[in-house]
Amino acid sequence: MLIAKITDSEFFGGEPVYIEDDTRYNVRGILVNEDGMIAVMHLTDMEGYKLPGGSIPITESQTQALLREIHELTGRNSEIVEYLGWIEEHKAKRKFCAMTHFYVLKTVGEDFNEGILKESENRLGYYIEWLSYDDILSRIEGLMDDCKNYQLRFILKREDIILKLAKEKGLI
């Protein structure tokens, strides 16, 4: 189910531009632990937050990619609770569309290993924080108004939409 289409027009005005010829497929999850806290990636270099996840390789299904990414980034094993749908980010300035599928997951088992961030993620200053829904939403909404970073504007808008939807559905 399509949840939303985000375009440059939301941030800069004008008519929406939809990119049809270059689509990149991603998957992200709202991972909830046993204490009801949610995993978010703190992007220190951009001063922002995003849900854990990543690209879907051609060799993996959405769910395989999601479970692998969640484990790599958080060190936690997880189980899918529900599929929420997808959000399209039509980035005219960058000339591509990012189609991100979203799931709600819960942690399973007591085994905990630190997430093994890829070199590029470490270089960007990413690290996992476990926050309450209210804390995440407050931080994201606080950053949205003054955000000047093109990429981060899309990330914050996307995460705001999906977190509110999951809350509305009673999943978090």
C-alpha positions in Angstrom: 0.0 0.0 0.0 1.4 3.4 -1.0 1.5 5.6 2.1 2.9 8.9 0.6 4.8 10.5 -2.2 7.3 13.1 -1.1 8.6 15.6 -3.7 10.8 18.6 -3.8 7.7 20.8 -3.9 7.0 20.0 -0.3 10.1 21.9 0.7 10.6 24.4 -2.1 7.1 24.9 -3.5 6.1 24.6 -7.1 4.6 21.7 -8.9 5.5 18.1 -7.8 8.0 16.4 -10.1 7.7 12.6 -10.2 10.8 10.6 -11.2 9.8 7.4 -13.2 13.0 6.2 -14.8 15.4 5.7 -11.9 14.0 4.0 -8.8 16.0 2.6 -5.9 14.4 0.1 -3.5 15.0 0.2 0.2 13.5 -1.3 3.4 13.4 0.2 6.9 12.0 -1.0 10.2 10.5 0.4 13.3 12.3 -2.0 15.7 10.7 -2.0 19.2 12.6 -3.7 22.1 11.2 -5.4 25.2 11.0 -2.1 27.0 8.9 -0.4 24.3 11.9 1.7 23.1 12.5 2.2 19.4 15.8 1.9 17.6 16.9 4.9 15.5 20.1 5.7 13.8 21.5 9.0 15.0 23.2 10.7 12.1 25.7 12.9 13.9 27.2 14.6 10.8 23.8 15.7 9.5 22.3 16.1 13.0 19.4 13.9 12.2 17.7 10.6 12.8 16.5 7.7 10.6 15.0 4.3 11.1 17.4 1.3 10.6 17.4 -0.4 7.2 19.0 -0.1 3.8 19.0 -1.1 0.2 17.4 -4.3 -1.1 20.0 -6.3 -3.0 18.7 -8.2 -6.1 19.7 -11.4 -4.3 17.4 -10.9 -1.3 13.7 -10.4 -0.7 12.4 -7.3 1.2 12.1 -9.3 4.4 15.5 -10.9 4.1 17.1 -7.6 3.5 15.2 -6.0 6.4 16.1 -8.7 8.9 19.8 -8.7 7.8 20.0 -4.9 8.0 18.3 -4.7 11.4 20.8 -7.3 12.8 23.8 -5.6 11.2 22.9 -2.2 12.5 21.5 -2.9 15.9 23.0 -6.3 16.8 19.5 -7.6 17.7 17.6 -10.5 16.2 14.1 -9.4 15.3 10.7 -10.7 14.1 8.4 -8.9 11.8 5.1 -7.8 13.3 3.5 -6.0 10.4 4.1 -4.6 6.9 3.0 -0.9 6.8 3.5 -0.1 3.1 5.9 2.1 1.1 6.8 5.7 0.7 8.1 7.2 -2.5 10.7 10.0 -2.3 10.9 11.8 -5.7 14.2 13.7 -5.5 14.2 15.9 -8.6 17.5 17.6 -7.6 19.2 14.1 -7.5 17.1 12.7 -10.4 15.9 9.5 -8.7 13.1 8.0 -6.7 13.7 6.1 -3.5 10.9 3.6 -2.8 11.2 2.5 0.8 9.1 -0.3 2.3 8.4 -0.1 6.0 7.8 -2.8 8.6 7.2 -2.9 12.4 9.4 -5.4 14.2 10.1 -6.5 17.7 13.3 -7.8 19.2 13.5 -11.5 20.0 15.9 -13.4 22.2 18.3 -12.0 24.7 21.4 -12.3 22.6 22.8 -8.8 22.0 25.8 -7.9 19.9 26.8 -4.4 19.0 25.7 -3.6 15.5 28.5 -3.8 12.9 28.1 -0.6 11.0 29.6 -0.5 7.5 32.7 1.7 7.0 30.7 4.4 5.2 28.1 4.5 8.1 30.9 4.8 10.6 32.5 7.6 8.6 29.2 9.5 8.6 29.0 9.2 12.4 25.9 6.9 12.6 25.1 5.1 15.8 22.0 3.5 17.2 20.0 5.0 20.0 16.9 3.5 21.7 14.3 6.2 22.3 10.6 6.4 23.2 8.1 7.2 20.5 7.6 10.7 22.0 11.3 11.4 22.2 11.9 10.4 18.5 8.9 12.4 17.2 9.9 15.4 19.3 13.5 15.3 17.9 12.4 14.8 14.3 9.8 17.5 14.4 12.2 19.9 16.1 14.7 19.4 13.3 12.2 19.6 10.4 11.5 23.3 10.6 15.0 24.5 10.3 16.6 21.8 8.2 18.6 23.0 5.3 20.1 19.7 4.2 18.4 18.4 1.1 18.7 14.7 1.9 17.8 15.1 5.5 14.6 16.9 4.7 13.3 13.8 2.9 14.5 11.5 5.7 12.8 13.5 8.4 9.6 13.9 6.5 9.5 10.2 5.7 10.2 9.0 9.3 7.6 11.5 10.7 4.9 10.0 8.4 5.7 6.4 9.1 6.1 6.7 12.9 2.7 8.5 13.1 1.1 5.8 11.0 2.5 3.0 13.2 1.3 4.8 16.3 -2.2 5.4 14.7 -2.4 1.7 14.0 -1.5 0.9 17.6 1.7 -0.9 16.6 4.0 1.2 18.8 
